[in-house]
Amino acid sequence: MLFAATLTMSAQAQQGITAEQLIELNRVGGMGVNAETSELIYAVSKVDIASNKKSTEVFGLNLKEGTKRTIEDPSKILGDPTISADGKYQIVVKEVKLDKVFGTDYYPELKQSNVQIYNDLDYRHWDTWQDGKFNHLFVKNLETGEMVDIMEGEKFECPTQPFGGAEDYTWNAEGTKIYYVCKKLYGKEYAVSTNTDIYVYDLATGKTSNLTEGNMGYDTNPVFSAEGKLAYLQMKRDGYESDKNDIIYFDGTTKHNLTAAWDGTVNSFVWSEDEKSIYFVAPTGGEAHLFKIDLPGKKKILNRPVQITNGQFDVRGIVGWNKKNLLVMRGDMNHASEVYSVDVKSGEMAQVTDENDDLYASIGLSKIDKRIVKTTDGKDMVTWVVYPPDFDSTKQYPTLLYCQGGPQGALSQFYSYRWNFQLMAAQGYIVVAPNRRGMPGHGVEWNEQISKDYGGQNMKDYLAAIDDVAKESYVDKNRLGCIGASYGGYSVFYLAAIHEGRFKSFIAHDGIFNWQSMYGTTEEMFFVNWDLGGAYWDKDNAVAQKAYNEFNPADHVEKWDSPIMIIQGGLDFRVPIGQGLEAYQAAQLQGLKSRLLYFPEENHWVLDYQNSLIWHTEFQKWLKETL
């Protein structure tokens, strides 16, 4: 029996991960560390596909003894950051109705009416229609229960929409002031701008001031040290959501841009324990790593960031300090995130949590190569190549070119529950994922080049990558596919017209197909204004007209000649439903084999777990049919 069991496990180990296993992976999130007891607090979420539900447990892991316990109320251990230092006040987020929108708002006697009335832009955002309500911050007196709206009457929001959270507001160290992020713009001004500021509400006076007035881009993530030093993140240019993100240190008098001279962009940061430095996470060379930069001293020496971690993985976030070690989230293209400890002097890392180790030990993992490809203009481009778990160089494999979204999202060692390279490779495909123009981690110039050049050099970068890998004997050149979502979906639509017979099959998820209708229906106007150069009706704007004509997939759709599957979310207001439907009808009416996978209740992503399983199933089915 033991021999038989050994054979079974050996055979099982050769199998790659399945869609069901991917969706039901333990999803680990570090919450913080109790410095006094060296106890890591972290959450583990588990998905059950059958019930279509996710459950979450919180654990405490004693880092000295290795013992683990279940935690009912993490705030008792980590503290509640919404409560002031003296314990008298709490920050509370509540919705406030300030605008009339619905028929019943205007005509209360017509209770069965079903109409929405708008007079300005920002009438919908991401996946939600504006309902006249705004998230406001309130100060609650914990002794009397009295609540004060510190944004009273303002048609603005904190947390910022659609993705802002608790990182958008904080107490100062003394607990006398609230610092919060807000875009204090309304209607059309809101839709065309990225100008968030950090505001300061003084509890004693009830007055609010603007800490970052004059900076026209994003100001976000205010974080105080224990001694009361303040740092935050800042982008300079209004309307540019992917601008270089810098760390600003405010000493009470002067604002110091710590990373101004550094050719990179920051994801997140934390104060050092001695408060003389800041540690931060940033993309670099197709990965994401931990860096350190010192605060300015008495001598005016230009500080340079020092890279702490190295290796083929991503540092995906910072959890907190455990004595002199920093706990972070880490993973790679073969592994979902787990908590690791970093020796910040040596950069050495040790795994702390192991919620998915048993599964990964039972399946075959992919070989992942970091390949350098020469682009058509002679640049070195990092390209990830992911191989099937049982890869044999003497055989030939169908190969997929992956087109990243963003357009300026990092293509690092990420681990997606949708666009998961490990799962694709497990189905027998080689995946080619180039860090084409537009991606951070290769310098600001490389990052910014894509804006207003959507169909230009980065399309050449894509083709350079697939052509380079296709030279290998193990690539079946007659079975190449092209896949992507969002800007990656746009890339698929565009490449489908210019690929010159390279690709046998395409898959585009929530991709931009027609720039004119995109401009007319998307909600964050700053994005299209910046990346395209302006409105389609501005005929004198040569930059914009090039985008709406030369770089518009709808104007080249007659050149499509390969099967294409189009996936579209009904609640995607960033790349609205018409984009997918227009592309699907164009394919159908030209007689191309095509399929529409429509998710009426999904937004730009697929968040429902059973829908996710169908997404993966249809994705694999389509490739088997056409590749």
Secondary structure, 3 states (H helix, E strand, C coil): CHHHHHHHHHHHHCCCCCHHHHHCCCEEEEEEEECCCCEEEEEEEEEECCCCEEEEEEEEEECCCCCEEECCCCHHHHCCCCECCCCCEEEEEEEEECCCCEHHHHCCCCCCCCCECCCCCCCEECCEECCCEEEEEEEEECCCCCEEECCCCCCCCCCCCCCCCHHHEEECCCCCEEEEEECCCCCHHHHCCCCCEEEEEECCCCCEEECCCCCCCCEEEEEECCCCCEEEEECCCCCCCCCCCEEEEECCCCEEECCCCCCCCCCEEEECCCCCEEEEEEEECCEEEEEEEECCCCCCCCCCCEECCCCCCEEEEEEEEECCEEEEEEEECCEEEEEEEEECCCCCEEECCCCCHHHHHHCCCCCEEEEEEECCCCCEEEEEEECCCCCCCCCCEEEEEEECCCCCCCCCCCCCCCCCHHHHHHCCCEEEEECCCCCCCCCHHHHHCCCCCCCCHHHHHHHHHHHHHCCCCCEEEEEEEEEEECHHHHHHHHHHHHCCCCCCEEEEECCCCCHHHHHHHCCCHHHHHHHHCCCCCCCCCHHHHHHHHCCCHHHHHHHCCCCEEEEEECCCCCCCHHHHHHHHHHHHHCCCCEEEEEECCCCCCCCCHHHHHHHHHHHHHHHHHHC
